[in-house]
Each structure stands twice: as C-alpha cells, then as structure tokens.
Amino acid sequence: MKGAAAEAENPSSDFSLVLHLTDAGLSELDCSGELSHLCDSDDMYDLSKSNGEKFSPLLFLCRKQLRNIVREEENKVGIIVQKFGGTSVGSVEKIHHVANRVILEKEKGNDVIVVVSAMGKTTDELVRLAGEMTSRPEKREMDMLLTTGEQMSMSLLAMALQNRGYKSTSLTGWQAGIRTEAVFSNARITEVKTKRVESLLAEGRVIVVAGFQGMDENGEITTLGRGGSDTTAVALAAAMGADRCDIYTDVDGVYSTDPRYVKAARKLNGISYDEMLELANLGAGVLHPRAVEFAKNYSIKLTVRSSMEETEGTLIEEDAPMEEHLVVRGVAFDKDIVRMTVVGIENELTGFPAVFSILAKHHVDVDIIIQSKLDTGRVNLSFSIKESALDETLQILSDNKEEIGYQEIEHETGLSKVSIVGSGMVSNPGVAAQMFSVLADKKIQVKMVSTSEIKVSTVVDTENMIKAANVIHESFGLDKPAVHS
C-alpha cells in the first residue's frame, strides 16, 4: 500500500469513503478511481502528524483495512516484519539460524521484511574506537560510525539467505525510506517512504533493513537512540500495513516480572498495548516505549518471542485475553531512585510551576510527585528522579533558588521504585490497598506513592526492592499457572 494521508486534501471525506468500502466490499462497488486516490496518492506515511490535519491513526486504520481487502481480491500474501536483536545475530552461526527463521516465514507464503540490530557487542566496540580518537566525539560523526554496525548485520543476513537460494536485498534505514527529525543520536521517525520496499517485495525478495537509523530532511544520517531497531521494525510494519510484527530476542516472551530476581515469574501469553507501555516506561527492557507507542497508534499486532526456541511468545494487542485470576499483569522495579524535597516553598502557585518548568528546560525527568503543607504556611514539594541526574538537579535548583522561593533542598538516595501494572485495576478499586497491606506485613516502608488507571508505583529502600517485588508478585497470583477466561 502506498501513502497514507500526507497528500489527502480532505481526510474526513477519505475516511467516510474507506468506511463505506470496507463495509460493503469491493465486489459491490465500482470504485477504481477512489481506490487509486486512497492507495496510490503517495508513497509516504507521515508518522509525525498522528493527530494532525492531514493524517490520523484512525484514517490509517481504515486505509489498512482497505488494503487488506485489495490484497484478498488479488490473492496476495500477507506481510510479516521480523526484528532480530544484537544477541540473536551475535555470530555467524546465529545469523544462519536467523536465516532459517526468515525462510520458515517466507515458505508460509508471506512477504517478509527483516530488521536487524548490530552484532553482539559491535556497538560497544565502535564506541570504544571513537573514544581512542577523541574524548568528545561530535554527535554527527558518532551517528555515521554507529550505523555501520547494523549495516554489517544486514549484509551478512542477506548473503546467508541468498546462499540458500532466496532472493534478498539489504537496505540501510534511509534506503528503506526511514525519515527522521534533524536530531543526532536520538532522532524520532517522522515518515516512512515505502516505494522502494514495495517494489522489491513485488519481485519476491526478502528485504533486510538496518535498524536504529534513518535520514533527516538535510540528508544527514541519524540514529534513533535506545530501542531504535524495535522502533524501526514497528514503523515499517505500520507503513506497510503488515499483518504482524515479530520481535525476536534472547527471551521467549514478556514475563510477569524479571525472572532473574523473582523465580516464580512466568511468561504472559498476552498483554495489552497500555500494559506493555507502562511496563516499558518502568524499565522492562524487552521492548522500548517508542516501539509500543507506534504499535498502539497504528494497531500493529506485536509478538515477542525467542530467536532460539520454537515457542509462541507473547502477543501484544489492543485487548489482550484476560486470565481470569489476574487483576495485575506485571511487577516492575527500578533502582537508583532519589527523593528530592524542595523545603519551604513560600508561594506554591508560583513555586511549583517554576520547579517543573526549570527542570523540564534542562531535560530532567521527574516521576512521582508529593506535596505537604507546613505549619508555617509554606509547602514542601517532593519528587523522584534517577540518581544519574542528582548533581545536575541540585545545581539547577540552587541556581534558581530566588525564582522558586524555597528555604533549602534535601535529598535521599538508596531508593528503588516497585510498580504493579494491570488493566484489571480499572474495575478493582482495592488493588492499591492490597499492595500497601502486603508491604506493611513484611515491614517494608513505603516512602512515596503514585497511581494511575492501570499502575501503582511505590518507592522503597533499595535493600527491600527484591523482597517487595517477590511478595507483591505472589500476593496478586502472578506465580500461578495461566488460566484463561
């Protein structure tokens, strides 16, 4: 399928037409002209304007449904995007194993697009080499250097497929149409031009794309930051209207918590976008939040599965099947948390906005926020940050003491965040109380609390982090075998 709504002059009328076509079916309508307008107006998906005037995820979904009807009418195969991480392509032997995975999907009659990361520790080695040249390499040159890691992986995998008799073409991120904002080292994807990929798929080729990279409007090569290969895969899946995006990794799915620290952790058969997004934001390393956001916005079915074992993995979709005894779906924990307290703010109406606007200006991420009134009429403001941002935060607050209007700054280190996530919380108001009760029973002091519709986070002493995660995991039945409703 070509372009989304980047060139559509009247999205609302396009939207109505697609609904009509999808409901009625192509056989009942003579709409070749309209189909041409909807499917072939451009070869670009503008992913930067998800709520903009010319493009919306809802319009995209209707176009995707229409595209599927067209494919069925023409007896065309499905499109599967596969992504393999650095561990999965970490050696020549592993690349041959990945080739087998790709061939299995191709033999099912599907078109296959593969996204690969750099082999093993290649990126670390490239960073080390840069450090031998200079202690302060320019971001542009680092992006030029780091993108070579993924390019090595893509070429080797394409060669392995060709050696098995399968037509395959490797493409850099920019050759595959990945366009980004003009930011080095942590760019966001703004659009995907699909024309070249579609042309190669039409020739029956397996497309192998280097993840983690793209090109900005100035022709500069950019990298996408942490989790960039996941994001590349999901963005391509969205732009191509793929049936599914499979994320292959060194684990066999998404777990209820980190199995390295909680022995009773178990693999989840399914999880919703919202739940996965919360877990990813809380530090669950299996998927990057940006990739989950793309999947949610464009309704791309994701599976996380093992690259080494034949398992079903975990399906991530809008409404994951509920397991009948699970209100909470996962437990996440993260250490190196600091509790900052701005003591004695004179005017909360001006002081609070000043604190957060100043920190935001310096890109300091603030998490849990608590305020408390003092007998003097002044207010204390507490919030949590990562320990890596402590020195910078102290300096920023000190430099802006007069504007904020506080008396002193206090901070407490040696803390960790333990969180529970689950869409079942929406209809079960006693979840937070149960969490606090089980922690109290184990004499684990809660220092800070934050809640949302499907998440409860607590801050505890780091020495109690693993203990807290284990007792919470057991309390909510996450250690029991899956039972589906």
N, C-alpha and C positions, 0 to 999 in steps of 0.2 A: 504493500500500500504506500502510496506517496502522500505528500504533505498533509499536515493537519490543517489548522485554520489560519496559518500565518498569512495567507493571501485572501481569505474569505472576507468579502465586504459586508456581509450581513449574517453573522453567526447564528442569530436566532432563527432565521428562515432556513439555513442549512440544518440546524438542529431539528426543526419540525419535519423537514423532508426525510431526514435519516430515520426518525422515529416511525414515520409512515412506511418507509421502505422496509424497515426491519420487521414491522408488524405484519405487513401484507405479504412479503416475499417477492423476490424478483420476477417470478413467473407471472404474477398478476399485474405487473406494471411495465409499460414501455418507457423506460427512464434512462436510456443510454446517455443522453445529454447530461442529465443530472448526475449520473454515476461518474461521468468524466469530470464534472466540476468538483465533486466531492472527493474523488480518489486521486485525481491526476492534476490538481491545480498547482501543485508544487511538490518538491521532493524533500521538504524540510518540516520537521516537527519543532516548533518553538516551545521549549520547555521552560523558558524563563518567565512566561506570562500565564501561569496556571490559573489565575483569576482575572486575566486582563481582558481588554476589549475584543481582541481578535482570537483568543484561544481559551478554552476552559477544559478541565478534565472530563466534564460531562459530555461536551461535544466530542471530545476524543473517544470516549467510550462508545458513543453511537457510531462513530466512524469505524471503530474497531469491529463492532457487530456487523456493520455493512460489509466490511472487508471479508469477514468470515463467510457471509452469505455468498459473496462473489467467488471465494475460493471453493466453496462446496459446489456451486453451479458449474465451475470449471474443473472439478475433480482434482484440485490442487492439494498438496500435502500440507501438514502443519509446520510451524516454525518453532524450534526449541533453541533457547540460548543457554549455553553451559558456561560456567565460570570455574576455573581451577586456580587455587591459591598457590603461594610460593612453595609450601611443603609438598603439594600434590605434583608439582613439576620440578622438584628439587634435584633430580638426577636424570641421566639418560634413560635408565631403566623405568623410572616413574613416568617420564614423558611417553615411553612406549605403552605403558599401562593406560595413561590418559587417552592415547590414540585408540586403544581398544574400546574405551568408554564412548568415545565420539562415534566410532564405527557402529557400535550397537544401536545408538540412536539413529544414525543415518540409515541403517538397514531396516528400521521400522517404517521407512518411507518419509521421514521428516527432513525438512531443510534444517541445517544445523549451523549456528553461529557460536564460536567458542571465544571466550575472553580469558586471557591468561595473565598471571602476575609474573614478577621476576623470579627466577630460580632461587630457592632456598635463601641463603644469606647474601645474594648478589647485591642487593640494595645497600646492605651494611658495608660491604666491601667497597662499593663505589663512594659511599660517604667517607670511608677511611682514606681512600685515594685522594679525594678532594681536600681532606684535612692535611695531607702531606704537601699539597701545593700552597695552601693559604689557610690561615685560621678563620678568615671571614670571607668565604666564597660568595659571590653575588648570586642572588636567587635565580636569575635568568640562567646562568651557567650551570647551576645545580640542576635545574629542570632539564636542560639539554643533556646533562650527564645521566641523570637518574632514569630517564625514559629509555635509555639503551638496554636496561635490564629486561624489561618486558619485551623489547624487540628481539632479543636473543631467544626468549622462550617461544614467541610466536613463530619464528622461523624454523626452529627445531621441530616443533609440533607439526607444522605444515609439511616439512620434509618427511617426518615419520608417516604421516597419512599418505603422502604421495608414494612412498616406498611400498605401501600396502595396496596400491592401485586405485586410490581415491583422489579425485581432483580436489586440490586445496590451494587456497591463496591466503597469504598472511598480509595483514594491513596494520599500519600504525593507527593510533587513535584518530589522528587527523585525516588519514586516508579513508578511514571508516566513517568520516563525517561528524566526528565529535567536535563541537564548537563550544568554547568556554568564555567566561568573562576574562578581562585582561588583568589577571592576578597570578603571580608566580607562587608556586609551592602549595597553594590551597585553593585552586580555582573551582568554581561551580560550573556545571554544564548548563549552557543556555539553549542549545539546539542540537539536533542530530539530522544531518542530511543523509538520506537513505539511498540515493540513486545508485551509487556505486555498489553498495552491498546487495541491493536488489538485483542489479544486473548480473553480478557474479553468482548469486543464488540461482538465477534463471538458467545458468549454464550447468547447474548441478554440482556446484563446488561447495566444499566446506570452507567457511570463512573463519580464519583465526585472527582475532583482534588483540592488539596490545592494550591491556587495561591501564588505568591510572593516568591517562594522558589525553590531551586534546590540543586545539589551536585556537588562539583568540582572533579577534577581528583585525589585528595588526599583523597577522601571520606569524606570531610568536608561539613557540611550543610551551605548553603549560602542563603542570601536574595537578592532580585532583586531591592531594593530601591523603590522610589516613583513610583506608577503606575505599580508595579510588577505583580499584578494579571491580569491587562489588557494584559501585555506582555506575560504572561503565556498562556492566552487563545488564542492569535493570533499565538503564536509559535506552540501550539498544533494543531491549525487549519491548519497551513502551513504544518506541518509534516504529518498530517493525510489526507491531500488533501481534507479538509472539504468543503462542498458546501457553508457554510456561518458561520460567527462568530457574534453572537448577544451579545452586551454589554448592560446589564440591569442596570439601575441606577435610581436615585430618580428624574430625569428629563425625559421628553418624547422625547428627541432628541437633536440635535445640533441647537443652536439658532444663529440668526444673530448677537447678542451681548448679554451681560449679562442682563437678564430681571429684575434683582434686581435694576438696575440703569437706564435702558432705557426701559420705559414702553411699547414702541412701538415695542420692539424686538419680532421676530416671529420665529417659528420653520422652519428650512430648510428641505425640502423633500429629497434633495440630495446634496452632496458636493464631490469634487474630493479628492484623496489622498493628492495631493500637497497643496490644500487649507486647508485641515484639519491639515496637518503637520505644516503649517505656523501658524495657529491659536493655535495649541497645544504648539508650541515653544514660542508663545506670551503670554501664560498663560491661555488659555481656558482649564479649568480643567476637561472637560468631558472625554478626552482621553489623555494618556501620549504619547509624541512624539515617544518613542521607539516602542510602540504598532502600531502606524500608519506606522512607517518605515517598520516593519515586514509585515504588510498588503500590503503596496505598493510593496515591493520587491518580494512578492510571490503571488500577485494578489488575496488576500483573501477579499471577499466582507464582509464589516462590516456594522452592523446596530446598532445604538444607540437608545434604546427605554426604556420606563418606565417599571419598575418592578411591578407597582401598577395599571396601566391603560392599556386598550386594544387599543393601538394606533400603527400606522405604524412606527413611529420613523423616523430616518434619515439614508439614505443609503449612505455609503462611498465607492466609487469605482473609477476606473481609469478615466472615463469620465462621470461625473455626468450630468444629463439632465439640460440644461441651462434654467433658467427662463428668458423670453425674455427681460425684462426691467432691469435685474441685470448685471451690469458690476462688481460691488463689491459684494462679498458674505457675508462678515462679518466685524465687527469692534471689535477690541480687545484693552484693556487698562490695564496698569500695573503701580502701584505707587511705591514709594520708589526708584526712579532713581536718580543717582548722575552724574553730568557732571564733569569729571576730565579734567584739562588742564595742560599739561606739557609745561611750558613757556620758550621760548628762546632756543630751541634745536639748537646747533651750526652746526651740520652736520646731515642733515636728512637721508643721505644714510646709516649712521651707527646708528644714534639715534633712528629712527623709529623701525627698526628690534630689537634693544636692548630692547625697551619698551615692545613690544608684546611678545618677547621670554621669557623675565624675568617673566612677568605676567602669561604667559601660564605655565611656570615651576611651579608656585605656584597655579595653577588651578583657577586663577581669570578670570571669563568670561567677555569679553569685547564685547560691542554691537556696537552702532553707532560710527563711526569714522569720524572726520573732521580735516583738516589741514589748516593753514593760514600762509602766508608769512608776515614777519615784515619788516619795512623799513631798519632795521639794517642788513638784510640778514639772520637773524635767523628765525626759524619756530616755531609756536605754534602747538601742537598736542592735540586735544580734543577727548575724548571718553566717553561713558556712561557705568556705572556699577551699580549693585544693591547696595543699601545703606548698606546692611549687610556686604559687602566686603570693605567698605570705610577705616576703620582703618588699615586693612591688606595692602591695596593698597598703602596708604600713607607711611607706614613703608617700604614696598618693594621699592618704588620709591626713598625714602630717602636713603636707604642702597646702592642704585646703581646709585647715582647721578653722580659720576665721569664717569662711563661706558657710561651712556646715554648722558651726556654732556648738561644739561639744567641749567636754571637760578633759577627757582622757580616752585612750584606746587600750583595751585589754584583748588578749587572745589566748586560746587554749589549744594546744597541739595533742598528738597522740590519740586522735579520734578516728572513728570509721562510721560509714553510713550503711545501714542494713535496711533493705526495702522489700516489700511484697507487691506483686503485680497480679491483677486478675480482673477480667471484665465482670465476673460474678459478684464483685463488691457492690456494683450498682444497685442490686436488689437484696443485698445482705448488709444492713447497717451495723451489725455487731462485729465486723471484721477487725477494725482498729482496736476495739476493746479487748478482743481475744488476743491480739498481738501484744498489747501492753500487759495483759494479765500473765501471759506465759513468760514474758521477760521479767516481770516482778517476782514470779515464783522462783526464778533462777537467780534472783538478786542481781539482775543486770540493770543498771541505772540508765534511764533514757535522758539524754542531755538536750535534744532538740527533736521536733516532730514536724512533718509536712505531709499533707494529704491532698489527693486529687480524686477524681471519679473512680479511677481504677488503680490507684497506687497509694501506699502509705510508706513513708520513709522515716527512720529514726536514726539519731546519731548516738553512738555508744563509745565507750573506751575501746581502743583497738585490741586490748588484751581480751575483750569479751566478744569480738566480732565473729569468730568462727563458732563459738558456743551459741551465740544468738542465732546465727544462720541455721544451725542444726536443730535447735529446739523449735524455732518458728516453722521450719520445713516439716518437721514431724507433726506439729500441732495442727497444721492445715491439711494433713493427709497426703502430702506430696510424696511420701515414701511408699505409698500403697500402689499396687498394680492398677493400670488404667482400666476404667470401666466406662463404656460409652453409653450415653442416654439415647 
